[in-house]
Amino acid sequence: MKRFERLEQIRRLDPERDFLEIYRLTTTFEFPWDYTRALELALYRTYAVPSIGRLLAQTAELTDRTQKRYDDTALLLDTIVEHGFGSDEGRTAIRRINQMHRSYDISDDDMRYVLCTFVVVPKRWIDTYGWRRLSRHESSAAAAYYRTLGQHMGIKEIPGSYEQFEKCLDDYEEAHFDWDQGGRSVSDATLDLMASWYPRPLAPMLRKATVALLDEPLLRAFRYDEPDAVTRSVVRGAVRLRGRAVRLMPPRRTPHYARQNREIKGYPDGYEIAELGSFPAPGVRACPVPHKGRSAATPVE
């Protein structure tokens, strides 16, 4: 198989009808490493919205059980990609996602924003650091994929196109990114988790490198010191160089799913989809955060 042969295959498919096949080809064959990093960054961005960051800090899932929360989130989302929305596995994963979300007072606006990050952040990451840019077919298929996921989650007023997802994300971040101690605590715990995947002596350097990949709005929201120009240039240049190196490699022959990532640490003996995630006590909710347009989504399993 030639380097761009799979892209040609993707372009022969219909992004609205074949969105799952396109998204699966893109995430598991073309850009598995990039999609992992981009989805990590997508979830990380949400902490800079105080209503999200504060709630995550109150639940302690991302401060006291950071690795488990990382594993469970990746595995639940991965299950739907691998098996599809209509499969028993996919329905079980969606049911677990919905059960967790409806245990807390989460606004439609916040849920919609999180969905937008899954569509927009990967494209921006890949266009900057990937071995090629994401095609129009792929970005349209991603929008259709997450629109479908959002419908299963009962989210209202989901954007209809990639451009609408992008505008929704940019407008929401401009209006809501702000400092909150809870969001900063969750951010620090996440950076510590990422550093823990590597030998301990490298932790300070890895944390510094991760912060160098953050944009100005995130740095301001978390009140991190701005990385110096040399560090930022070296780190971002190294990630771009990786993309150029991948371009010269033979295309992947077998799919790589998130469950195969070395960062998944908590299930060396396997897992049951129905047992992933948290199980909050019935009726126990985190303290609500004042939020304009609050309206709990009704999940559709």
Disulfide bonds with the S-S distance in Angstrom:
none
